[in-house]
């Protein structure tokens, strides 16, 4: 698979929607995750990321402007032991609860499908990172409508065992801006993951469309020690 420039992918797409990046730093020592949200409506843009325990959650920046919290207020990141869950909706909780009951990542998502926001039927994208005993693997999932039809849900899971240094994968909700918004197609895109978390954060944030970007989360987990560092960027300050 051709390795794409994440900088170019973001700069050339004014509205990829919400996006997840998971991979491994070039020196092989860090498990890396990034998650961003964008918005076109006042309700979607009225959000910030805040830390919540070992994870994060979204919250309204201005409570007076919050009209419908159902699909925009959730915990995108939660940690369950040596597993870090990253998603674009409240399926974070579904995965957490399922895996806590010894279900697999894929089994946990069987009870969910795309979002009920017709005509877009936004895909649910999810990732799971597993760091244990110096090893690191991850998986990504997309639940999407069948070519824009809400009658059936198409389910895809992509697993990356023994994650390779310097490689990551990028999945996002929409191919590009549109009305209705066209769902992501194909498998997650192969991109490069650098060692410098702050530089990576800056590059992602600066590459997102200035009008539509809302918040960004980046985390680097030390594979040997299990400790982590986190960056959060919010357009609303």
C-alpha positions as a Markdown table, in Angstrom:
| # | Residue | x | y | z |
|---|---|---|---|---|
| 1 | Unk | 0.0 | 0.0 | 0.0 |
| 2 | Unk | 1.3 | 3.5 | -0.9 |
| 3 | Unk | 2.2 | 5.6 | 2.1 |
| 4 | Unk | 0.2 | 8.9 | 1.9 |
| 5 | Unk | 1.1 | 12.3 | 3.4 |
| 6 | Unk | -1.3 | 12.9 | 6.2 |
| 7 | Unk | -0.5 | 16.6 | 5.9 |
| 8 | Unk | -1.6 | 16.6 | 2.2 |
| 9 | Unk | -4.7 | 14.4 | 3.0 |
| 10 | Unk | -6.0 | 17.0 | 5.5 |
| 11 | Unk | -5.0 | 20.1 | 3.6 |
| 12 | Unk | -6.8 | 18.9 | 0.4 |
| 13 | Unk | -10.0 | 17.9 | 2.2 |
| 14 | Unk | -12.0 | 20.7 | 3.7 |
| 15 | Unk | -14.3 | 18.3 | 5.5 |
| 16 | Unk | -13.1 | 14.8 | 6.4 |
| 17 | Unk | -15.4 | 15.1 | 9.4 |
| 18 | Unk | -14.1 | 13.1 | 12.3 |
| 19 | Unk | -10.8 | 11.2 | 12.0 |
| 20 | Unk | -8.8 | 8.6 | 13.9 |
| 21 | Unk | -5.1 | 7.9 | 13.4 |
| 22 | Unk | -3.4 | 5.0 | 15.2 |
| 23 | Unk | 0.1 | 3.8 | 14.7 |
| 24 | Unk | 3.6 | 3.5 | 16.1 |
| 25 | Unk | 6.4 | 6.1 | 16.3 |
| 26 | Unk | 9.3 | 5.8 | 13.9 |
| 27 | Unk | 11.7 | 4.7 | 16.7 |
| 28 | Unk | 9.3 | 1.9 | 17.7 |
| 29 | Unk | 9.0 | 3.0 | 21.3 |
| 30 | Unk | 5.6 | 4.7 | 21.3 |
| 31 | Unk | 2.0 | 3.6 | 20.5 |
| 32 | Unk | 0.3 | 6.7 | 18.9 |
| 33 | Unk | -3.3 | 7.8 | 18.6 |
| 34 | Unk | -4.9 | 11.0 | 17.3 |
| 35 | Unk | -8.5 | 11.9 | 17.1 |
| 36 | Unk | -10.0 | 15.1 | 15.6 |
| 37 | Unk | -13.5 | 16.5 | 15.2 |
| 38 | Unk | -14.8 | 19.1 | 12.8 |
| 39 | Unk | -18.2 | 20.9 | 12.4 |
| 40 | Unk | -20.3 | 22.8 | 10.0 |
| 41 | Unk | -23.2 | 23.7 | 12.3 |
| 42 | Unk | -23.2 | 26.0 | 15.3 |
| 43 | Unk | -24.0 | 23.0 | 17.5 |
| 44 | Unk | -21.1 | 20.9 | 16.2 |
| 45 | Unk | -18.6 | 23.7 | 16.4 |
| 46 | Unk | -19.6 | 24.6 | 20.0 |
| 47 | Unk | -17.4 | 21.9 | 21.5 |
| 48 | Unk | -14.1 | 21.4 | 23.3 |
| 49 | Unk | -12.1 | 18.3 | 24.4 |
| 50 | Unk | -11.5 | 18.0 | 28.1 |
| 51 | Unk | -9.5 | 15.4 | 30.0 |
| 52 | Unk | -11.7 | 12.8 | 31.9 |
| 53 | Unk | -9.6 | 10.4 | 34.0 |
| 54 | Unk | -7.3 | 8.6 | 31.6 |
| 55 | Unk | -9.5 | 9.5 | 28.7 |
| 56 | Unk | -11.2 | 12.6 | 27.3 |
| 57 | Unk | -14.8 | 13.8 | 26.7 |
| 58 | Unk | -16.5 | 16.4 | 24.6 |
| 59 | Unk | -18.4 | 19.2 | 26.3 |
| 60 | Unk | -20.2 | 22.3 | 25.1 |
| 61 | Unk | -18.0 | 25.4 | 25.0 |
| 62 | Unk | -21.1 | 27.7 | 25.5 |
| 63 | Unk | -24.0 | 25.9 | 27.2 |
| 64 | Unk | -26.5 | 28.5 | 25.8 |
| 65 | Unk | -25.7 | 27.4 | 22.2 |
| 66 | Unk | -26.1 | 23.7 | 22.8 |
| 67 | Unk | -29.3 | 22.5 | 21.0 |
| 68 | Unk | -28.9 | 18.7 | 20.6 |
| 69 | Unk | -26.3 | 16.8 | 22.6 |
| 70 | Unk | -27.2 | 13.3 | 21.4 |
| 71 | Unk | -24.5 | 12.9 | 18.8 |
| 72 | Unk | -21.9 | 15.5 | 19.8 |
| 73 | Unk | -21.4 | 14.9 | 23.5 |
| 74 | Unk | -19.6 | 11.7 | 24.3 |
| 75 | Unk | -16.3 | 10.2 | 25.5 |
| 76 | Unk | -14.0 | 9.7 | 22.5 |
| 77 | Unk | -11.2 | 8.1 | 24.5 |
| 78 | Unk | -11.4 | 5.6 | 27.4 |
| 79 | Unk | -8.8 | 3.3 | 28.9 |
| 80 | Unk | -9.5 | -0.2 | 30.0 |
| 81 | Unk | -6.4 | -1.7 | 31.6 |
| 82 | Unk | -3.8 | -2.1 | 28.8 |
| 83 | Unk | -6.3 | -1.1 | 26.1 |
| 84 | Unk | -7.0 | 2.4 | 24.8 |
| 85 | Unk | -10.3 | 2.9 | 23.0 |
| 86 | Unk | -10.8 | 5.8 | 20.5 |
| 87 | Unk | -14.1 | 6.4 | 18.7 |
| 88 | Unk | -16.2 | 9.1 | 17.1 |
| 89 | Unk | -19.3 | 8.5 | 19.3 |
| 90 | Unk | -20.8 | 6.9 | 22.4 |
| 91 | Unk | -19.8 | 3.5 | 21.0 |
| 92 | Unk | -16.6 | 4.1 | 23.1 |
| 93 | Unk | -18.8 | 3.0 | 26.1 |
| 94 | Unk | -20.2 | 0.1 | 24.1 |
| 95 | Unk | -16.7 | -1.2 | 23.4 |
| 96 | Unk | -15.5 | -0.5 | 26.9 |
| 97 | Unk | -18.4 | -2.4 | 28.5 |
| 98 | Unk | -18.2 | -5.3 | 26.0 |
| 99 | Unk | -14.5 | -5.8 | 26.4 |
| 100 | Unk | -14.8 | -5.6 | 30.1 |
| 101 | Unk | -17.1 | -8.6 | 29.8 |
| 102 | Unk | -14.5 | -10.5 | 27.7 |
| 103 | Unk | -16.1 | -9.8 | 24.4 |
| 104 | Unk | -13.8 | -8.9 | 21.4 |
| 105 | Unk | -13.6 | -5.5 | 19.8 |
| 106 | Unk | -15.6 | -6.7 | 16.9 |
| 107 | Unk | -18.2 | -8.5 | 19.0 |
| 108 | Unk | -18.7 | -5.4 | 21.2 |
| 109 | Unk | -19.7 | -3.4 | 18.1 |
| 110 | Unk | -22.3 | -5.9 | 16.8 |
| 111 | Unk | -25.0 | -4.0 | 18.7 |
| 112 | Unk | -24.2 | -0.7 | 17.0 |
| 113 | Unk | -24.5 | 0.7 | 13.5 |
| 114 | Unk | -24.0 | 4.0 | 11.7 |
| 115 | Unk | -25.4 | 7.2 | 13.3 |
| 116 | Unk | -29.2 | 7.9 | 12.8 |
| 117 | Unk | -28.5 | 11.3 | 11.2 |
| 118 | Unk | -30.1 | 10.8 | 7.7 |
| 119 | Unk | -29.4 | 11.7 | 4.9 |
| 120 | Unk | -25.7 | 11.5 | 6.0 |
| 121 | Unk | -25.9 | 8.3 | 8.1 |
| 122 | Unk | -22.5 | 9.2 | 9.5 |
| 123 | Unk | -20.2 | 6.1 | 9.9 |
| 124 | Unk | -19.1 | 5.1 | 13.3 |
| 125 | Unk | -15.4 | 4.8 | 13.3 |
| 126 | Unk | -13.5 | 3.1 | 16.2 |
| 127 | Unk | -10.0 | 2.0 | 17.2 |
| 128 | Unk | -8.6 | -0.2 | 19.9 |
| 129 | Unk | -4.9 | -0.2 | 21.0 |
| 130 | Unk | -3.4 | -3.1 | 22.9 |
| 131 | Unk | -0.1 | -2.5 | 24.7 |
| 132 | Unk | 1.2 | -5.4 | 26.8 |
| 133 | Unk | 4.5 | -6.8 | 27.8 |
| 134 | Unk | 6.4 | -4.7 | 25.3 |
| 135 | Unk | 4.1 | -5.7 | 22.5 |
| 136 | Unk | 1.7 | -3.5 | 20.5 |
| 137 | Unk | -1.2 | -4.2 | 18.2 |
| 138 | Unk | -4.3 | -2.3 | 17.2 |
| 139 | Unk | -7.5 | -2.6 | 15.2 |
| 140 | Unk | -9.9 | -0.2 | 13.5 |
| 141 | Unk | -13.5 | -0.5 | 12.6 |
| 142 | Unk | -16.1 | 1.3 | 10.4 |
| 143 | Unk | -19.8 | 0.8 | 10.5 |
| 144 | Unk | -21.4 | 2.4 | 7.5 |
| 145 | Unk | -24.7 | 2.5 | 5.6 |
| 146 | Unk | -25.0 | 0.5 | 2.5 |
| 147 | Unk | -24.2 | 3.2 | -0.2 |
| 148 | Unk | -26.2 | 5.7 | 1.7 |
| 149 | Unk | -29.2 | 3.4 | 2.4 |
| 150 | Unk | -30.2 | 3.0 | 6.0 |
| 151 | Unk | -31.7 | -0.4 | 5.3 |
| 152 | Unk | -28.4 | -2.3 | 6.0 |
| 153 | Unk | -25.2 | -1.7 | 7.8 |
| 154 | Unk | -21.8 | -2.7 | 6.3 |
| 155 | Unk | -19.2 | -3.7 | 9.0 |
| 156 | Unk | -15.5 | -3.7 | 8.4 |
| 157 | Unk | -12.7 | -4.4 | 10.9 |
| 158 | Unk | -9.0 | -4.0 | 10.1 |
| 159 | Unk | -6.4 | -5.6 | 12.5 |
| 160 | Unk | -2.7 | -4.6 | 12.6 |
| 161 | Unk | -0.6 | -7.1 | 14.6 |
| 162 | Unk | 2.9 | -6.3 | 15.8 |
| 163 | Unk | 2.5 | -2.7 | 14.6 |
| 164 | Unk | 5.4 | -1.6 | 12.4 |
| 165 | Unk | 7.6 | 1.3 | 13.5 |
| 166 | Unk | 6.9 | 4.6 | 11.6 |
| 167 | Unk | 3.6 | 3.4 | 10.3 |
| 168 | Unk | 0.0 | 4.4 | 11.1 |
| 169 | Unk | -3.4 | 4.2 | 9.7 |
| 170 | Unk | -6.0 | 7.0 | 9.2 |
| 171 | Unk | -9.7 | 6.6 | 8.9 |
| 172 | Unk | -12.3 | 9.3 | 8.8 |
| 173 | Unk | -16.0 | 9.7 | 8.4 |
| 174 | Unk | -16.5 | 11.5 | 5.1 |
| 175 | Unk | -14.7 | 11.3 | 1.8 |
| 176 | Unk | -15.2 | 15.1 | 1.4 |
| 177 | Unk | -17.7 | 17.9 | 1.9 |
| 178 | Unk | -21.1 | 17.4 | 0.3 |
| 179 | Unk | -24.8 | 17.3 | 0.8 |
| 180 | Unk | -25.4 | 14.6 | 1.8 |
| 181 | Unk | -21.9 | 13.9 | 3.1 |
| 182 | Unk | -20.4 | 10.8 | 1.3 |
| 183 | Unk | -19.1 | 8.1 | 3.7 |
| 184 | Unk | -15.5 | 7.0 | 3.9 |
| 185 | Unk | -14.6 | 4.3 | 1.4 |
| 186 | Unk | -11.9 | 1.6 | 1.4 |
| 187 | Unk | -9.5 | 0.5 | 4.1 |
| 188 | Unk | -7.7 | 2.9 | 6.4 |
| 189 | Unk | -5.0 | 5.0 | 4.7 |
| 190 | Unk | -1.3 | 4.2 | 5.4 |
| 191 | Unk | 0.6 | 7.2 | 6.8 |
| 192 | Unk | 3.9 | 8.0 | 8.5 |
| 193 | Unk | 4.1 | 8.4 | 12.3 |
| 194 | Unk | 7.0 | 10.6 | 13.6 |
| 195 | Unk | 8.7 | 10.4 | 17.0 |
| 196 | Unk | 8.0 | 14.0 | 18.0 |
| 197 | Unk | 4.6 | 14.3 | 19.5 |
| 198 | Unk | 4.5 | 18.1 | 19.6 |
| 199 | Unk | 5.5 | 18.4 | 16.0 |
| 200 | Unk | 2.9 | 15.8 | 14.9 |
| 201 | Unk | 0.2 | 17.7 | 16.9 |
| 202 | Unk | 1.2 | 21.0 | 15.3 |
| 203 | Unk | 1.2 | 19.5 | 11.8 |
| 204 | Unk | -2.2 | 17.9 | 12.2 |
| 205 | Unk | -3.8 | 21.0 | 13.7 |
| 206 | Unk | -2.4 | 23.3 | 11.2 |
| 207 | Unk | -3.4 | 21.1 | 8.3 |
| 208 | Unk | -7.1 | 20.9 | 9.3 |
| 209 | Unk | -9.5 | 23.3 | 7.6 |
| 210 | Unk | -9.4 | 26.5 | 9.6 |
| 211 | Unk | -13.2 | 27.1 | 9.3 |
| 212 | Unk | -14.3 | 23.6 | 10.1 |
| 213 | Unk | -11.8 | 22.3 | 12.7 |
| 214 | Unk | -13.0 | 22.1 | 16.3 |
| 215 | Unk | -10.7 | 19.9 | 18.5 |
| 216 | Unk | -7.7 | 17.6 | 18.3 |
| 217 | Unk | -6.4 | 14.9 | 20.7 |
| 218 | Unk | -2.9 | 13.3 | 20.4 |
| 219 | Unk | -1.5 | 10.6 | 22.7 |
| 220 | Unk | 1.9 | 8.9 | 22.7 |
| 221 | Unk | 2.1 | 5.8 | 25.0 |
| 222 | Unk | 5.4 | 4.4 | 26.0 |
| 223 | Unk | 5.2 | 0.7 | 25.0 |
| 224 | Unk | 7.7 | -0.5 | 27.5 |
| 225 | Unk | 6.5 | 1.5 | 30.5 |
| 226 | Unk | 2.8 | 2.0 | 29.7 |
| 227 | Unk | 3.0 | 5.7 | 30.6 |
| 228 | Unk | 1.7 | 8.3 | 28.2 |
| 229 | Unk | 1.7 | 12.0 | 27.2 |
| 230 | Unk | -1.3 | 13.8 | 25.8 |
| 231 | Unk | -1.8 | 17.0 | 23.7 |
| 232 | Unk | -5.2 | 18.6 | 23.3 |
| 233 | Unk | -6.0 | 21.5 | 21.0 |
| 234 | Unk | -9.4 | 23.3 | 21.0 |
| 235 | Unk | -10.4 | 26.1 | 18.6 |
| 236 | Unk | -12.7 | 27.4 | 21.2 |
| 237 | Unk | -10.6 | 28.9 | 24.1 |
